[in-house]
């Protein structure tokens, strides 16, 4: 067995599958493959806060939102964690609804002055939870925050974070759910999502815990030159 084949064999044994980029990196940048695998392991394989069931439900929403057809192993992992067909249907329905947030954004921003008698904000909250019927509402909040991040729907993320806090979803669970978007949804989107969350805390829009308020108060988090 060649050195490249040995690297890929070890990776397959660890993950249970291989993808084309694994071989490419093993061939051309073995150091990068090692670092990438370590990051992916910490992100998606090692236990943090979410249960396997909760984590894989969020993954389903992320993958549907990003048209990530190749990652079907997450379906198997969700089923292995006790996920049901009803919950998979809920993940599809929830994602379809959250991906349609642009209609609510338009109605609120473009027609807001003409729709003062329409509870768009409340309707949205009910729509999200209703679309995820069959799944735990807490899971719906987690997945919805991740889906809005994947879609770069920043006003939508603001709404979702406010709803998640109102529903008592733990902040560390929200952080894990949003972090799962880094690979399929892009690191830049994750960076922006963290900034949206931080800024909401800084101006008092969210009843954040002391550690999260301390994070939001740290200056110089705006990138180069700030």
C-alpha positions in Angstrom: 0.0 0.0 0.0 1.4 3.4 -1.0 1.7 6.3 1.5 -1.2 8.0 -0.2 -3.4 4.9 -0.1 -2.5 4.4 3.6 -3.6 8.0 4.4 -6.9 7.5 2.6 -7.4 4.1 4.2 -7.0 5.6 7.7 -9.4 8.4 6.8 -12.0 6.0 5.5 -11.7 3.8 8.6 -12.3 6.9 10.7 -15.2 8.4 8.8 -16.7 5.5 7.0 -16.4 7.1 3.6 -14.2 9.1 1.3 -14.8 12.0 -1.0 -12.7 13.2 -4.0 -11.1 16.1 -2.3 -9.6 13.8 0.3 -7.6 12.0 -2.4 -6.6 15.2 -4.0 -5.3 16.6 -0.7 -3.5 13.4 0.1 -1.8 13.5 -3.2 -0.8 17.2 -3.2 -1.0 18.6 0.3 -0.8 15.9 3.0 -0.2 18.5 5.7 -3.4 20.4 4.7 -5.3 17.1 4.7 -4.2 16.4 8.3 -5.2 19.9 9.4 -8.5 19.8 7.5 -9.3 16.4 9.0 -8.6 17.7 12.5 -10.9 20.7 12.0 -13.7 18.6 10.5 -13.3 16.1 13.4 -13.7 18.8 16.0 -16.5 20.4 14.1 -18.7 17.5 13.0 -17.6 14.3 14.8 -16.5 15.1 18.3 -19.2 15.6 20.9 -19.7 19.1 22.1 -23.1 20.2 23.5 -25.7 18.9 21.1 -26.9 15.3 21.2 -26.2 13.2 18.1 -29.9 13.4 17.2 -30.1 17.2 17.6 -26.8 17.7 15.7 -27.8 15.5 12.7 -31.2 17.3 12.5 -29.4 20.6 12.1 -27.1 19.0 9.6 -30.1 17.9 7.5 -31.4 21.5 7.4 -27.9 22.8 6.4 -27.4 20.3 3.7 -30.9 20.8 2.2 -30.4 24.6 2.3 -27.0 24.3 0.5 -28.1 21.6 -2.1 -25.4 19.3 -0.7 -26.4 16.1 -2.4 -23.3 14.1 -1.7 -23.5 14.2 2.1 -26.1 11.4 2.4 -24.1 9.9 5.3 -25.8 12.5 7.5 -29.2 10.8 6.8 -27.8 7.5 8.0 -26.3 9.2 11.0 -29.6 10.8 11.9 -31.4 7.5 11.6 -28.7 5.8 13.7 -29.3 8.5 16.4 -33.0 7.6 16.5 -34.3 10.0 13.9 -37.6 9.1 12.3 -39.1 9.5 8.8 -41.5 12.0 10.3 -38.6 14.1 11.6 -36.8 13.9 8.3 -40.0 15.2 6.7 -40.1 18.0 9.3 -36.5 18.9 8.4 -37.4 19.3 4.7 -40.5 21.3 5.4 -38.7 23.5 7.9 -35.9 24.2 5.5 -38.3 25.0 2.7 -40.1 27.5 4.9 -36.9 29.2 6.2 -35.5 29.4 2.7 -38.6 31.4 1.8 -37.8 34.1 4.4 -37.3 36.7 1.6 -41.1 37.0 1.3 -41.4 38.0 4.9 -38.4 40.4 4.6 -39.9 42.0 1.6 -43.4 42.4 3.2 -41.9 43.8 6.4 -39.4 46.2 4.8 -41.2 47.1 1.6 -44.8 47.1 2.7 -44.4 47.6 6.5 -46.1 50.9 6.5 -49.2 49.5 4.8 -49.4 46.3 6.9 -49.5 47.6 10.4 -52.5 45.3 11.1 -50.6 42.2 10.0 -48.5 40.5 12.6 -45.7 39.5 10.2 -43.2 38.9 13.0 -45.5 36.6 14.9 -46.7 34.9 11.8 -43.1 34.1 10.9 -42.4 32.5 14.3 -45.5 30.4 14.0 -44.7 29.4 10.4 -41.2 28.1 11.4 -42.5 26.0 14.2 -45.5 24.8 12.2 -43.3 23.8 9.3 -41.2 21.7 11.7 -44.1 19.9 13.2 -43.0 16.4 14.1 -39.7 17.7 15.4 -38.9 19.3 18.8 -39.4 23.1 18.6 -35.9 23.6 20.1 -34.4 21.6 17.2 -36.4 23.8 14.8 -34.9 27.0 16.3 -31.4 25.6 16.1 -31.8 24.4 12.5 -33.5 27.7 11.4 -30.6 29.8 12.7 -28.2 27.6 10.8 -30.3 27.7 7.6 -30.5 31.5 7.7 -26.7 31.6 8.0 -26.3 29.3 5.0 -28.5 31.6 3.0 -26.8 34.8 4.2 -30.2 36.0 5.3 -29.0 38.3 8.0 -32.3 39.9 8.9 -33.7 36.4 9.0 -31.0 35.3 11.4 -31.8 38.3 13.6 -35.4 37.1 13.8 -34.3 33.5 14.4 -31.9 34.4 17.2 -34.6 36.5 18.9 -37.0 33.7 18.7 -34.5 31.1 19.9 -33.7 33.3 23.0 -37.4 33.8 23.6 -37.9 30.0 23.5 -35.0 29.5 26.0 -32.7 27.7 23.6 -29.2 27.5 25.3 -26.6 29.8 23.8 -24.0 27.1 23.6 -26.4 24.9 21.5 -27.0 27.9 19.2 -23.3 28.4 18.8 -22.7 24.7 17.9 -25.6 24.7 15.4 -24.4 27.8 13.6 -20.8 26.6 13.6 -21.8 23.5 11.6 -22.4 25.8 8.6 -18.7 26.5 8.3 -17.9 23.9 5.6 -21.1 23.6 3.5 -22.3 27.2 4.1 -18.9 28.9 4.0 -16.6 30.3 6.7 -17.4 33.9 5.6 -21.0 33.3 6.3 -20.2 31.9 9.7 -18.0 34.9 10.4 -20.9 37.3 9.5 -23.4 35.3 11.5 -21.2 35.6 14.6 -21.0 39.3 14.0 -24.7 39.7 13.7 -25.2 37.8 17.0 -22.5 39.8 18.7 -23.9 43.1 17.6 -27.4 42.1 18.7 -26.1 41.3 22.2 -24.0 44.5 22.3 -27.1 46.8 21.7 -29.3 44.9 24.2 -31.5 43.1 21.6 -30.9 39.7 23.2 -31.0 38.7 26.9 -27.5 37.2 26.7 -25.7 35.5 29.5 -22.7 37.1 31.2 -20.1 35.2 29.2 -21.8 36.1 25.9 -22.2 39.8 27.0 -18.4 39.8 27.7 -17.7 38.4 24.2 -19.9 41.1 22.7 -18.1 43.9 24.6 -14.6 43.0 23.4 -13.4 45.7 21.0 -11.6 45.3 17.8 -13.6 42.3 16.4 -14.3 43.9 13.0 -11.3 42.6 11.1 -8.2 44.3 9.9 -7.6 47.8 11.1 -10.4 47.8 13.7 
